[in-house]
Amino acid sequence: MKRAALITGATSGIGLEIAKLHASNHGNLILIGRNNDKLLSLASEIHKQYNISTYILCEDLSDIGAAQRIYDYVVSNNIKVEYLINNAGFGGIDEFYKQDINLMQEMINVNITTLTCLTRLFLPHMIDNRHGRILNISSIASIMPGPLQAIYYASKSYVSSLTNAISEELKGTGVSITNIMPGPTKSNFGARSGMDKTIIFKKTASSKDVAAKAYESMLMGKRNSYAGVGLLEKIVLYTIPLLPKSLVLRVTKKLQVKLKD
Ligand SMILES: NC(=O)c1ccc[n+]([C@@H]2O[C@H](COP(=O)([O-])OP(=O)(O)OC[C@H]3O[C@@H](n4cnc5c(N)ncnc54)[C@H](OP(=O)(O)O)[C@@H]3O)[C@@H](O)[C@H]2O)c1
């Protein structure tokens, strides 16, 4: 039985960098994305460079059945998932009442539903083997409500809350689950969400640095970790829950407004 790390959203940004890191540690990969051409070229590039086994699976993670199909694929190919990396996700700026209802559902399905179902499906095997690591990519957005990105921020609050709760349940099982909260990071996320036009994205961390911090935190079995966030920003983030909600909401909204070109 081959052992592997399963990575969702492996075709760009943070997921792609985590895939390369794991391959450089001689770990086999199951790469999930919805662009088959990108997956094929990535798998061949990684195989050539690191000589590991790479499986690819083209799935739209906004499809409610995606998690079960991924799990069935893994079982039917006799692969043991040692690392589950729930990385795929996206955001989008607009007032809540103007959001496209289909896109809104897609966001909830990718950021919340599929992540939850994959975690639920793969955990029992890990617990039986007393071995396994799960990495959930949340965001610093999980710490506060996000006017103008209400669904994205709420989805990341869900991820942080779910991950922390499960981590307590997993104590003593030999399995860990890690919640990573990246700050603004250079990837396709900024352009897709419209965040690249905001003041928050004036300074971004590299996907490579964020991936390295996330991967290391997962290997160490940490419960929570920031990535791509400086010391001063961390101090601000720690104080947010203590500040008046009206102030936090006002400032967060201002930070999401797109700057003029
Ligand atoms: N970049 C930031 O500033 C930042 C900050 C905090 C947290 N995060 C989180 O970090 C994670 C990775 O984002 P990133 O910055 O690396 O952005 P990215 O470059 O846009 O990568 C996102 C990945 O998710 C995949 N994905 C999105 N929707 C999908 C779907 N319906 N089905 C299958 N795959 C899908 C994308 O595939 P396609 O190329 O096919 O869309 C891509 O591979 C996300 O969960 C994001 O919320 C990012």
The ligand as an SDF file (V2000), in Angstrom:
LIG
                    3D

 48 52  0  0  0  0  0  0  0  0999 V2000
   -3.6560   34.2970   -0.7290 N   0  0  0  0  0  0  0  0  0  0  0  0
   -4.0540   34.8170    0.4250 C   0  0  0  0  0  0  0  0  0  0  0  0
   -3.8980   36.0200    0.6890 O   0  0  0  0  0  0  0  0  0  0  0  0
   -4.6850   33.9300    1.4590 C   0  0  0  0  0  0  0  0  0  0  0  0
   -4.7720   34.4260    2.7800 C   0  0  0  0  0  0  0  0  0  0  0  0
   -5.3750   33.6140    3.7340 C   0  0  0  0  0  0  0  0  0  0  0  0
   -5.8580   32.3680    3.3930 C   0  0  0  0  0  0  0  0  0  0  0  0
   -5.7610   31.9230    2.1050 N   0  0  0  0  0  0  0  0  0  0  0  0
   -6.2950   30.5880    1.7980 C   0  0  0  0  0  0  0  0  0  0  0  0
   -5.2540   29.7960    1.2640 O   0  0  0  0  0  0  0  0  0  0  0  0
   -5.8240   28.7610    0.4500 C   0  0  0  0  0  0  0  0  0  0  0  0
   -5.0410   28.6640   -0.8530 C   0  0  0  0  0  0  0  0  0  0  0  0
   -5.2270   29.8580   -1.5830 O   0  0  0  0  0  0  0  0  0  0  0  0
   -4.0840   30.5150   -2.4820 P   0  0  0  0  0  0  0  0  0  0  0  0
   -3.7460   31.8290   -1.8930 O   0  0  0  0  0  0  0  0  0  0  0  0
   -3.0020   29.5590   -2.7650 O   0  0  0  0  0  0  0  0  0  0  0  0
   -4.9580   30.8460   -3.7970 O   0  0  0  0  0  0  0  0  0  0  0  0
   -4.9240   30.2680   -5.2820 P   0  0  0  0  0  0  0  0  0  0  0  0
   -3.5820   30.5020   -5.8900 O   0  0  0  0  0  0  0  0  0  0  0  0
   -6.1180   30.8690   -5.9520 O   0  0  0  0  0  0  0  0  0  0  0  0
   -5.1350   28.7020   -5.0920 O   0  0  0  0  0  0  0  0  0  0  0  0
   -6.3830   28.1530   -4.7660 C   0  0  0  0  0  0  0  0  0  0  0  0
   -6.4240   26.7060   -5.2050 C   0  0  0  0  0  0  0  0  0  0  0  0
   -7.7410   26.1840   -4.9120 O   0  0  0  0  0  0  0  0  0  0  0  0
   -8.2910   25.6490   -6.1130 C   0  0  0  0  0  0  0  0  0  0  0  0
   -9.7460   25.7510   -6.1790 N   0  0  0  0  0  0  0  0  0  0  0  0
  -10.5160   26.8440   -6.0160 C   0  0  0  0  0  0  0  0  0  0  0  0
  -11.8100   26.5300   -6.2380 N   0  0  0  0  0  0  0  0  0  0  0  0
  -11.8340   25.2110   -6.5700 C   0  0  0  0  0  0  0  0  0  0  0  0
  -12.8550   24.2850   -6.9270 C   0  0  0  0  0  0  0  0  0  0  0  0
  -14.1540   24.6760   -7.0330 N   0  0  0  0  0  0  0  0  0  0  0  0
  -12.5270   23.0030   -7.1950 N   0  0  0  0  0  0  0  0  0  0  0  0
  -11.2280   22.6000   -7.1430 C   0  0  0  0  0  0  0  0  0  0  0  0
  -10.2160   23.4260   -6.8200 N   0  0  0  0  0  0  0  0  0  0  0  0
  -10.5220   24.7080   -6.5390 C   0  0  0  0  0  0  0  0  0  0  0  0
   -7.6480   26.4860   -7.2110 C   0  0  0  0  0  0  0  0  0  0  0  0
   -7.7850   25.8350   -8.4600 O   0  0  0  0  0  0  0  0  0  0  0  0
   -8.1070   26.7360   -9.7950 P   0  0  0  0  0  0  0  0  0  0  0  0
   -6.7750   27.2860  -10.1990 O   0  0  0  0  0  0  0  0  0  0  0  0
   -8.6770   25.7340  -10.7270 O   0  0  0  0  0  0  0  0  0  0  0  0
   -9.0930   27.7980   -9.3810 O   0  0  0  0  0  0  0  0  0  0  0  0
   -6.2170   26.5540   -6.7140 C   0  0  0  0  0  0  0  0  0  0  0  0
   -5.5130   25.3790   -6.9930 O   0  0  0  0  0  0  0  0  0  0  0  0
   -7.3020   29.1180    0.2830 C   0  0  0  0  0  0  0  0  0  0  0  0
   -8.0710   28.3150    1.1590 O   0  0  0  0  0  0  0  0  0  0  0  0
   -7.3650   30.5810    0.7280 C   0  0  0  0  0  0  0  0  0  0  0  0
   -8.6330   30.9310    1.2500 O   0  0  0  0  0  0  0  0  0  0  0  0
   -5.1700   32.6670    1.1420 C   0  0  0  0  0  0  0  0  0  0  0  0
  1  2  1  0
  2  3  2  0
  2  4  1  0
  4  5  1  0
  4 48  2  0
  5  6  2  0
  6  7  1  0
  7  8  2  0
  8  9  1  0
  8 48  1  0
  9 10  1  0
  9 46  1  0
 10 11  1  0
 11 12  1  0
 11 44  1  0
 12 13  1  0
 13 14  1  0
 14 15  2  0
 14 16  1  0
 14 17  1  0
 17 18  1  0
 18 19  2  0
 18 20  1  0
 18 21  1  0
 21 22  1  0
 22 23  1  0
 23 24  1  0
 23 42  1  0
 24 25  1  0
 25 26  1  0
 25 36  1  0
 26 27  1  0
 26 35  1  0
 27 28  2  0
 28 29  1  0
 29 30  1  0
 29 35  2  0
 30 31  1  0
 30 32  2  0
 32 33  1  0
 33 34  2  0
 34 35  1  0
 36 37  1  0
 36 42  1  0
 37 38  1  0
 38 39  2  0
 38 40  1  0
 38 41  1  0
 42 43  1  0
 44 45  1  0
 44 46  1  0
 46 47  1  0
M  CHG  2   8   1  16  -1
M  END
$$$$
